[in-house]
Amino acid sequence: MEIWINPACSKCRSAVTLLDAEGAEYTVRRYLEEPPSAQELREVLERLTLEPWDITRTQEAEAKELGLKDWGRTADDRERWIEALAAHPRLIQRPIITADDGSALVGRSEDAVRDALARTGGGRTP
């Protein structure tokens, strides 16, 4: 299991605290320091079964500067969104957890983090 976090984010810190409390084995990716490539974003979007605009923080200053609210949200617009997220990782919703079963989810609630643990065999360290 991997979790993409921004350490300044309270939701990310809460998710990591819960994973630790459950004895989960996971890898932390500080995605602002190690931004995902466009290809990695495509892969995680497939695992999430979401579109790039679904994981975009549209209230961020960068989103407003880019004019994201006016961007289309169709298959033809998908790559533009992915490239924007790769170039501006601060716009990526967090935390994103990739579970060992091949799925992924946005772990903004305790229930979502527990769902990720369940998808990873409970997450307990042997």
LORO-523146 format. One record per residue: x, y negated, z negated of N, C-alpha, C, O, CB in turn; chain; residue number from 1. Coordinates in steps of 0.2 Angstrom, whole numbers, plus 5000, padded with zeros to 4 digits. Glycine has a CB too. Example, Ala and Ser with C-alpha at 12.3 -4.5 7.8 and 13.67 -1.06 7.14 Angstrom:
BEGIN
<node <5066 5028 4961> <5062 5022 4961> <5066 5016 4961> <5071 5017 4958> <5057 5022 4955> 'A' 1>;
<node <5064 5011 4965> <5068 5005 4964> <5064 5000 4961> <5067 4994 4960> <5070 5003 4971> 'A' 2>;
This chain:
BEGIN
<node <5004 5006 5000> <5000 5000 5000> <5005 4994 5000> <5010 4994 4997> <4995 5000 4994> 'A' 1>;
<node <5002 4989 5004> <5006 4983 5004> <5001 4977 5003> <4995 4977 5005> <5010 4981 5011> 'A' 2>;
<node <5003 4972 4999> <4999 4966 4998> <5003 4960 5000> <5008 4958 4998> <4997 4966 4990> 'A' 3>;
<node <4999 4956 5004> <5002 4950 5007> <4999 4944 5002> <4993 4943 5001> <4999 4948 5014> 'A' 4>;
<node <5004 4941 4999> <5002 4936 4994> <5006 4929 4995> <5011 4929 4998> <5004 4939 4987> 'A' 5>;
<node <5003 4924 4991> <5006 4918 4990> <5006 4917 4983> <5001 4917 4979> <5002 4912 4994> 'A' 6>;
<node <5012 4917 4979> <5013 4918 4972> <5009 4912 4969> <5007 4912 4963> <5020 4918 4970> 'A' 7>;
<node <5008 4906 4972> <5005 4900 4970> <4997 4901 4969> <4994 4897 4966> <5006 4894 4974> 'A' 8>;
<node <4995 4907 4972> <4987 4908 4973> <4985 4912 4967> <4988 4917 4965> <4986 4911 4979> 'A' 9>;
<node <4980 4909 4963> <4977 4913 4957> <4974 4920 4959> <4975 4924 4956> <4972 4909 4954> 'A' 10>;
<node <4971 4920 4965> <4968 4926 4967> <4973 4932 4969> <4972 4937 4967> <4963 4925 4974> 'A' 11>;
<node <4979 4929 4971> <4984 4934 4973> <4987 4936 4966> <4989 4942 4965> <4990 4931 4977> 'A' 12>;
<node <4988 4932 4961> <4991 4934 4955> <4986 4939 4951> <4989 4943 4948> <4992 4928 4951> 'A' 13>;
<node <4980 4937 4952> <4975 4942 4949> <4975 4949 4952> <4975 4954 4948> <4968 4939 4949> 'A' 14>;
<node <4976 4949 4958> <4976 4956 4962> <4982 4959 4960> <4982 4965 4958> <4976 4955 4970> 'A' 15>;
<node <4988 4956 4959> <4994 4959 4957> <4994 4962 4950> <4996 4967 4949> <5000 4955 4958> 'A' 16>;
<node <4991 4958 4946> <4990 4960 4939> <4986 4966 4938> <4987 4971 4934> <4987 4954 4935> 'A' 17>;
<node <4980 4966 4942> <4976 4972 4942> <4980 4978 4945> <4979 4984 4942> <4970 4971 4946> 'A' 18>;
<node <4983 4978 4950> <4987 4983 4953> <4992 4986 4948> <4993 4992 4947> <4991 4981 4960> 'A' 19>;
<node <4996 4981 4945> <5000 4983 4940> <4997 4987 4934> <4999 4992 4931> <5004 4977 4937> 'A' 20>;
<node <4991 4984 4932> <4988 4987 4926> <4985 4994 4928> <4985 4999 4923> <4981 4983 4924> 'A' 21>;
<node <4984 4996 4934> <4982 5002 4936> <4988 5007 4938> <4987 5012 4940> <4977 5002 4942> 'A' 22>;
<node <4994 5004 4937> <5000 5008 4939> <5000 5010 4946> <5003 5015 4948> <4999 5015 4935> 'A' 23>;
<node <4998 5005 4951> <4998 5006 4958> <5005 5006 4961> <5009 5002 4958> <4994 5001 4961> 'A' 24>;
<node <5007 5009 4966> <5013 5009 4970> <5011 5004 4975> <5007 5006 4979> <5016 5016 4972> 'A' 25>;
<node <5015 4999 4976> <5014 4994 4982> <5020 4990 4983> <5024 4990 4979> <5008 4990 4980> 'A' 26>;
<node <5020 4987 4989> <5025 4982 4991> <5022 4975 4992> <5017 4975 4994> <5028 4985 4998> 'A' 27>;
<node <5026 4971 4989> <5023 4964 4990> <5027 4960 4996> <5033 4961 4997> <5025 4960 4983> 'A' 28>;
<node <5022 4957 4999> <5025 4953 5005> <5023 4946 5004> <5017 4944 5004> <5023 4956 5012> 'A' 29>;
<node <5028 4942 5003> <5026 4934 5002> <5026 4931 5009> <5031 4929 5012> <5032 4931 4998> 'A' 30>;
<node <5020 4931 5011> <5019 4930 5019> <5021 4923 5021> <5021 4922 5027> <5012 4932 5020> 'A' 31>;
<node <5021 4918 5016> <5024 4912 5018> <5031 4912 5019> <5034 4908 5023> <5022 4906 5012> 'A' 32>;
<node <5035 4916 5016> <5042 4916 5016> <5044 4921 5022> <5049 4920 5025> <5045 4919 5010> 'A' 33>;
<node <5040 4926 5023> <5041 4931 5028> <5034 4932 5032> <5030 4937 5032> <5043 4938 5025> 'A' 34>;
<node <5033 4927 5037> <5027 4927 5040> <5026 4933 5045> <5030 4935 5048> <5026 4920 5044> 'A' 35>;
<node <5020 4935 5045> <5018 4940 5050> <5019 4938 5057> <5017 4932 5059> <5011 4944 5049> 'A' 36>;
<node <5021 4942 5061> <5021 4941 5069> <5014 4941 5071> <5009 4944 5068> <5026 4946 5073> 'A' 37>;
<node <5013 4939 5077> <5007 4939 5081> <5005 4947 5081> <4999 4948 5080> <5007 4936 5088> 'A' 38>;
<node <5009 4951 5083> <5008 4958 5083> <5006 4961 5077> <5001 4965 5076> <5014 4962 5086> 'A' 39>;
<node <5009 4959 5071> <5007 4962 5065> <5000 4959 5063> <4996 4963 5060> <5012 4959 5059> 'A' 40>;
<node <4998 4953 5065> <4992 4951 5064> <4987 4954 5068> <4981 4956 5065> <4991 4943 5065> 'A' 41>;
<node <4988 4956 5074> <4983 4960 5078> <4982 4967 5074> <4976 4969 5074> <4986 4961 5085> 'A' 42>;
<node <4987 4970 5072> <4987 4976 5069> <4983 4976 5062> <4979 4980 5061> <4994 4979 5067> 'A' 43>;
<node <4984 4971 5058> <4980 4970 5052> <4973 4968 5053> <4969 4971 5050> <4984 4965 5047> 'A' 44>;
<node <4972 4964 5058> <4965 4963 5060> <4961 4969 5062> <4955 4970 5061> <4965 4958 5066> 'A' 45>;
<node <4965 4973 5066> <4961 4980 5068> <4960 4984 5061> <4954 4987 5061> <4966 4984 5072> 'A' 46>;
<node <4964 4984 5057> <4963 4988 5051> <4958 4985 5046> <4954 4988 5043> <4970 4988 5046> 'A' 47>;
<node <4957 4978 5047> <4952 4974 5043> <4945 4975 5046> <4940 4974 5043> <4954 4967 5042> 'A' 48>;
<node <4945 4976 5053> <4939 4976 5057> <4936 4969 5057> <4930 4968 5056> <4934 4981 5055> 'A' 49>;
<node <4941 4964 5057> <4939 4957 5057> <4942 4953 5063> <4946 4956 5066> <4941 4954 5051> 'A' 50>;
<node <4940 4948 5064> <4942 4943 5070> <4947 4938 5066> <4946 4937 5060> <4937 4940 5074> 'A' 51>;
<node <4952 4935 5070> <4956 4930 5067> <4953 4925 5063> <4955 4922 5058> <4961 4928 5072> 'A' 52>;
<node <4947 4922 5066> <4944 4917 5063> <4941 4919 5056> <4939 4914 5052> <4938 4914 5067> 'A' 53>;
<node <4940 4925 5055> <4937 4928 5049> <4942 4927 5043> <4940 4927 5037> <4934 4935 5050> 'A' 54>;
<node <4948 4927 5045> <4953 4927 5039> <4957 4920 5039> <4963 4920 5037> <4958 4933 5040> 'A' 55>;
<node <4954 4915 5042> <4957 4909 5043> <4955 4904 5037> <4948 4904 5036> <4956 4906 5050> 'A' 56>;
<node <4959 4901 5034> <4957 4896 5029> <4956 4889 5032> <4961 4885 5033> <4963 4895 5023> 'A' 57>;
<node <4950 4888 5034> <4948 4883 5038> <4948 4876 5035> <4948 4871 5038> <4942 4884 5042> 'A' 58>;
<node <4949 4876 5028> <4949 4870 5024> <4956 4867 5023> <4956 4862 5020> <4945 4871 5018> 'A' 59>;
<node <4961 4871 5025> <4968 4869 5024> <4969 4862 5029> <4966 4862 5034> <4973 4874 5026> 'A' 60>;
<node <4973 4858 5026> <4975 4852 5030> <4978 4854 5037> <4976 4851 5042> <4981 4848 5027> 'A' 61>;
<node <4982 4859 5038> <4984 4862 5044> <4978 4864 5049> <4979 4862 5055> <4989 4868 5044> 'A' 62>;
<node <4973 4867 5046> <4967 4869 5050> <4964 4862 5053> <4962 4862 5059> <4962 4873 5046> 'A' 63>;
<node <4963 4857 5049> <4960 4851 5051> <4965 4848 5057> <4962 4845 5061> <4959 4846 5045> 'A' 64>;
<node <4971 4848 5055> <4976 4845 5060> <4975 4848 5067> <4976 4845 5072> <4983 4845 5058> 'A' 65>;
<node <4975 4855 5067> <4974 4859 5073> <4967 4858 5076> <4966 4860 5082> <4976 4866 5072> 'A' 66>;
<node <4962 4856 5073> <4955 4855 5075> <4952 4862 5076> <4948 4863 5080> <4955 4852 5082> 'A' 67>;
<node <4954 4867 5071> <4951 4873 5072> <4943 4874 5072> <4940 4878 5075> <4953 4878 5066> 'A' 68>;
<node <4940 4869 5068> <4933 4869 5068> <4930 4869 5075> <4924 4871 5076> <4930 4864 5064> 'A' 69>;
<node <4933 4866 5080> <4931 4865 5087> <4933 4871 5091> <4931 4871 5097> <4933 4859 5089> 'A' 70>;
<node <4937 4875 5089> <4940 4881 5093> <4934 4886 5094> <4930 4887 5090> <4946 4884 5090> 'A' 71>;
<node <4934 4889 5100> <4929 4894 5101> <4930 4900 5097> <4936 4901 5095> <4929 4896 5109> 'A' 72>;
<node <4925 4905 5097> <4926 4911 5093> <4923 4917 5097> <4919 4920 5095> <4922 4910 5086> 'A' 73>;
<node <4927 4917 5103> <4925 4923 5107> <4931 4927 5109> <4937 4925 5106> <4922 4920 5114> 'A' 74>;
<node <4930 4933 5112> <4936 4937 5114> <4941 4933 5118> <4947 4934 5117> <4934 4943 5118> 'A' 75>;
<node <4939 4928 5122> <4944 4924 5126> <4948 4920 5121> <4954 4918 5123> <4940 4920 5131> 'A' 76>;
<node <4945 4918 5115> <4949 4913 5111> <4953 4917 5106> <4957 4914 5102> <4944 4909 5107> 'A' 77>;
<node <4953 4923 5105> <4956 4927 5100> <4963 4926 5100> <4966 4925 5094> <4954 4935 5101> 'A' 78>;
<node <4967 4927 5105> <4974 4926 5105> <4976 4919 5103> <4981 4918 5099> <4977 4927 5112> 'A' 79>;
<node <4973 4914 5105> <4974 4907 5102> <4974 4907 5095> <4978 4904 5091> <4969 4902 5105> 'A' 80>;
<node <4969 4910 5092> <4969 4910 5084> <4974 4914 5081> <4977 4912 5076> <4962 4913 5082> 'A' 81>;
<node <4976 4920 5084> <4981 4924 5082> <4988 4920 5082> <4992 4920 5077> <4982 4931 5086> 'A' 82>;
<node <4989 4917 5087> <4995 4913 5088> <4996 4907 5083> <5001 4906 5080> <4996 4910 5095> 'A' 83>;
<node <4990 4904 5082> <4990 4899 5077> <4991 4902 5070> <4995 4898 5066> <4983 4896 5077> 'A' 84>;
<node <4988 4907 5068> <4990 4910 5061> <4997 4912 5061> <5000 4912 5055> <4985 4917 5060> 'A' 85>;
<node <5000 4915 5066> <5007 4917 5066> <5012 4911 5065> <5017 4911 5062> <5009 4921 5072> 'A' 86>;
<node <5010 4905 5068> <5014 4899 5068> <5012 4895 5061> <5017 4891 5059> <5012 4895 5074> 'A' 87>;
<node <5006 4896 5058> <5005 4893 5052> <5002 4898 5047> <4996 4898 5046> <4999 4887 5054> 'A' 88>;
<node <5006 4902 5044> <5004 4907 5040> <5000 4904 5034> <4996 4908 5031> <5010 4911 5037> 'A' 89>;
<node <5001 4898 5032> <4997 4895 5026> <4989 4896 5028> <4985 4896 5023> <4999 4888 5025> 'A' 90>;
<node <4987 4897 5034> <4980 4897 5036> <4977 4904 5035> <4971 4905 5035> <4980 4895 5043> 'A' 91>;
<node <4982 4909 5033> <4979 4916 5032> <4976 4917 5025> <4979 4915 5020> <4985 4921 5033> 'A' 92>;
<node <4970 4919 5026> <4966 4921 5019> <4971 4926 5015> <4974 4930 5018> <4959 4924 5021> 'A' 93>;
<node <4970 4925 5009> <4974 4930 5004> <4970 4932 4998> <4965 4929 4996> <4981 4926 5002> 'A' 94>;
<node <4973 4937 4995> <4978 4942 4997> <4975 4947 5002> <4969 4948 5002> <4981 4945 4991> 'A' 95>;
<node <4979 4949 5007> <4977 4955 5011> <4981 4961 5009> <4987 4961 5007> <4979 4953 5019> 'A' 96>;
<node <4977 4966 5008> <4980 4973 5005> <4979 4978 5011> <4973 4979 5013> <4976 4975 4999> 'A' 97>;
<node <4984 4981 5013> <4984 4986 5018> <4984 4993 5014> <4989 4994 5010> <4990 4986 5023> 'A' 98>;
<node <4979 4997 5014> <4978 5003 5010> <4982 5009 5014> <4983 5009 5020> <4971 5005 5009> 'A' 99>;
<node <4983 5014 5010> <4987 5020 5013> <4982 5024 5018> <4985 5028 5021> <4989 5024 5007> 'A' 100>;
<node <4976 5023 5018> <4971 5027 5022> <4971 5023 5029> <4967 5026 5033> <4964 5027 5019> 'A' 101>;
<node <4975 5018 5030> <4975 5015 5037> <4970 5009 5037> <4970 5005 5042> <4973 5020 5042> 'A' 102>;
<node <4966 5008 5032> <4962 5002 5032> <4965 4996 5028> <4971 4996 5026> <4955 5003 5028> 'A' 103>;
<node <4962 4990 5028> <4964 4984 5025> <4958 4980 5023> <4953 4981 5025> <4969 4980 5030> 'A' 104>;
<node <4960 4976 5018> <4954 4972 5015> <4957 4965 5013> <4963 4965 5011> <4950 4975 5010> 'A' 105>;
<node <4953 4960 5012> <4955 4954 5009> <4953 4955 5001> <4947 4956 5000> <4951 4948 5012> 'A' 106>;
<node <4958 4955 4997> <4957 4957 4990> <4956 4951 4986> <4959 4949 4981> <4963 4960 4987> 'A' 107>;
<node <4950 4947 4987> <4949 4941 4983> <4945 4942 4977> <4944 4937 4973> <4945 4936 4988> 'A' 108>;
<node <4942 4948 4976> <4939 4950 4970> <4942 4956 4967> <4945 4960 4970> <4931 4950 4972> 'A' 109>;
<node <4940 4957 4961> <4942 4963 4957> <4939 4969 4961> <4943 4974 4961> <4940 4963 4950> 'A' 110>;
<node <4933 4969 4963> <4930 4974 4966> <4934 4976 4973> <4935 4982 4974> <4923 4973 4968> 'A' 111>;
<node <4936 4971 4976> <4939 4972 4983> <4946 4976 4981> <4948 4980 4985> <4941 4966 4987> 'A' 112>;
<node <4950 4973 4976> <4956 4977 4974> <4955 4984 4972> <4959 4988 4974> <4960 4972 4969> 'A' 113>;
<node <4950 4985 4968> <4948 4992 4966> <4946 4996 4972> <4948 5002 4972> <4942 4992 4961> 'A' 114>;
<node <4943 4993 4977> <4941 4997 4983> <4948 4999 4987> <4949 5005 4989> <4937 4992 4988> 'A' 115>;
<node <4953 4994 4987> <4959 4996 4990> <4963 5002 4986> <4966 5006 4989> <4964 4990 4990> 'A' 116>;
<node <4962 5001 4979> <4965 5007 4975> <4962 5014 4977> <4965 5019 4977> <4964 5005 4968> 'A' 117>;
<node <4955 5013 4977> <4952 5020 4979> <4954 5022 4986> <4954 5028 4987> <4944 5018 4979> 'A' 118>;
<node <4955 5018 4990> <4957 5020 4997> <4964 5023 4997> <4966 5026 5002> <4956 5014 5002> 'A' 119>;
<node <4968 5022 4992> <4975 5024 4991> <4975 5029 4986> <4980 5029 4982> <4979 5018 4990> 'A' 120>;
<node <4970 5033 4985> <4971 5039 4980> <4971 5037 4973> <4974 5040 4969> <4976 5043 4982> 'A' 121>;
<node <4968 5031 4972> <4968 5028 4965> <4974 5024 4963> <4974 5020 4958> <4967 5034 4960> 'A' 122>;
<node <4979 5024 4967> <4985 5020 4967> <4989 5022 4961> <4994 5019 4960> <4982 5013 4966> 'A' 123>;
<node <4988 5027 4957> <4992 5029 4951> <4999 5031 4953> <4999 5035 4958> <4988 5034 4947> 'A' 124>;
<node <5004 5029 4950> <5010 5032 4951> <5011 5039 4948> <5008 5040 4943> <5016 5027 4948> 'A' 125>;
<node <5014 5044 4952> <5014 5051 4949> <5018 5051 4943> <5018 5057 4940> <5017 5055 4954> 'A' 126>;
